[in-house]
Amino acid sequence: MPNDSVARFLAALAPEDRETVVARPGEEQERLAAAWERELEGDDELDVLDEVSPPAAEAEAARRVLRQESDRPV
């Protein structure tokens, strides 16, 4: 069963991205969720967006984490 952070991260993802992340091992999902939490906490632009629309800020942070993940060397 995913922890609360993973569940929130998955909910913030677009459906097609959610399917991709759900197919990954639990440890990988937790790592991505932790990166998502750091992105939400550390970006001032997201703080402003969060004041206007918390779901939009969470979705933007999720997109950024997946974009960073795809840019990582294998």
Rosetta blueprint (number, residue, H / E / L):
1 M L
2 P L
3 N L
4 D H
5 S H
6 V H
7 A H
8 R H
9 F H
10 L H
11 A H
12 A H
13 L L
14 A L
15 P H
16 E H
17 D H
18 R H
19 E H
20 T H
21 V H
22 V H
23 A L
24 R L
25 P L
26 G H
27 E H
28 E H
29 Q H
30 E H
31 R H
32 L H
33 A H
34 A H
35 A H
36 W H
37 E H
38 R H
39 E H
40 L H
41 E H
42 G H
43 D L
44 D H
45 E H
46 L H
47 D H
48 V H
49 L H
50 D H
51 E H
52 V H
53 S L
54 P H
55 P H
56 A H
57 A H
58 E H
59 A H
60 E H
61 A H
62 A H
63 R H
64 R H
65 V H
66 L H
67 R H
68 Q H
69 E H
70 S H
71 D H
72 R L
73 P L
74 V L
